[in-house]
């Protein structure tokens, strides 16, 4: 299928541009926060502006940039791996407009100061109904996307019975399944608690139930971000690096393990919450350690694929294959650096997930240090690298400002090391997260954090410069890139030939059923017990 | 030379070294926080 003949390119591009623009606005918000926490006296600096910008940054980065980018990648994968247009294109466009409309409503409510509830929107912090309804529409739009991706597979499968899905599509199907299971929680929170409450139909809200439903959604949300990044690591990176995928079956196993294990782990975000028995928290903690395993397998398989690439270029020693990798390629550099940062993030995650040790880092700056290594690096930096690879192929334009694209991943890496490591350390020193002024009015304890908040701010400057480079490259390519002959979208071949027959790891219905069963085991009783507990509703609270 | 004799199909010794090194650092780091931070502060479990 020629690139020009692909009808859904516009669909993918429309999603990609929303993601890029959301990233740009969110990045601008982030700079102000990093400088504000270092107590620099900026114009218009105030607590109100700080928390408004934290809400906008979190919502635009974590919910809008990621979701629209993943939808764009999903359409590309569904279409290019199967070699046929996605079905239900009118429905797919409807999903786009629903998600975009919801996003605009949510962002408008935040920027007008009526929804300063942070991206976790924990009640009793209360937002304007447009925030909740808009976020719900974003999810509804993503459900339509997920339906179209699944239908692409089902329609293809009818003409190819018994064949396994191409690996990239296998990963995207796992992403969709994880997303469908996860968003049941946030849909319930929105429809039964937050939207009626914000509309004044109910007077009070149950904050603990809302948190339980949020984190049912909130942790698998991490894997909704991560699995598409893994799709790129497994199926694009080895090809661009000049090698082959080390093991297709191992990669398939990883995606299936994420389907099964992503959701029943949410209580590790609620170790400090009352009302949830310790035994259930421990059960979720054990499952959380289980979900480290597929990421370790990924670290092995992707690194081995890179070693294959280096050895295909003539490397023979223990590590000299690392020098043979194309470190100057923006996609390769982005993914390699994101993997390095994610390795540190994984270590921190194992501390967050430990029932006892979580008490040391809970709600401290450690947490923001951690998730900027995971979603802020493993996901965001991979997505930026993927955009360098994808945008020229979708637009038929040459990547412009190539030097900036080469430098940008390294700036991000330096910035993130400065930002995240300093936040991990200040977190251990007791600095809370989500505070407007880290000086605490000149307290002696807070004085000890001062140097490191400055380091964090310098990291923020690097990250902002990196973000600006990324946006310049994207806008330069999209608006003024030189027209070139269409480049193919190619996927990595496995080192060993792939079995032509679908196996146990390709039975999505079975693994979805296993996942749902495990979710019921992990959540049914605690939820039932909470609903039968004497609880006290809270009225809404808007600090600004 | 057959495909299976080619250097790129050999055992990924460099990868195993790096993953092993990461494993050692991971476990060492985890226990360092456990022993030097968590237990030193009293080892409170919620």
Interface residues (C-beta under 8 A of the other chain):
Chain A: X243 X244 X246 X271 X272 X278 X296 X299 X300 X303 X304 X306 X307 X308 X309 X310 X311 X312 X314 X315 X316 X317 X318 X319 X321 X322 X343 X346 X347 X350 X351 X354 X355 X356 X357 X358 X359 X360 X428 X495
Chain B: X7 X8 X9 X10 X12 X13 X14 X15 X17 X18 X19 X22 X25 X26 X29 X30 X33 X34 X37 X38 X41 X43 X44 X45 X46
